[in-house]
Amino acid sequence: MTDPIAFYTDHAERLKTVWRAISAEEFLAPVARFLPPPGAKVLDVGAGTGTVSCWLAKRGCAVTAAEPVAAFRGAPGPVWVDARLPALHQIEGRFDAVLVCGVWHHVVPGDRGEAAQALVGRLAETGRLTLALRHGPHPDRRIIWDNPADETIELFRSAGLEVCHRQ
């Protein structure tokens, strides 16, 4: 098995092409009514190549994109920060929205409590967390962890959040 950061670094050019072809608007369609308005402060954790971060920035949001893979960082629009779960020590401030899309399966199960607290701790008082879970095996040899939805929801409930939408 390959460490995810090493895998993404080794395959960055191919993945940039694949991920940039994804429509952020289509990807976020199931949660569109929960997305922040222009002017909102947004944290995109595990931002990848910035597909979602750049789209939100173009819509007028102030976006911080946390991404540990240097080869993915740098698209114009968001402020890029070298940061990763579970701690996010490099991220300061509170955000109206925190997005964690397709990342949770990379967080070691024993670190998920700390990661949940770090994410909740970055939310403004009325902030919203959007968490998109990836299920099933990867077609390559990246290290991934199971992330059952009910278990994940309970973890965030115990961290102080309530579910607004589940799909």
KARA-V358641 format. One record per run of one state. SS is the DSSP state (alpha for helix, beta for strand, coil for the rest). FROM is the first residue (numbers start at 1). TO is the last residue. If there is no record, write none. Layout:
SS:FROM:TO / SS:FROM:TO
This chain:
coil:1:1 / beta:2:2 / coil:3:3 / alpha:4:10 / coil:11:11 / alpha:12:20 / coil:21:23 / alpha:24:27 / coil:28:28 / alpha:29:34 / coil:35:40 / beta:41:45 / coil:46:50 / alpha:51:58 / coil:59:61 / beta:62:66 / coil:67:69 / alpha:70:72 / coil:73:78 / beta:79:81 / coil:82:94 / beta:95:101 / coil:102:103 / alpha:104:106 / coil:107:108 / alpha:109:121 / coil:122:122 / beta:123:132 / coil:133:141 / beta:142:142 / coil:143:148 / alpha:149:158 / coil:159:167
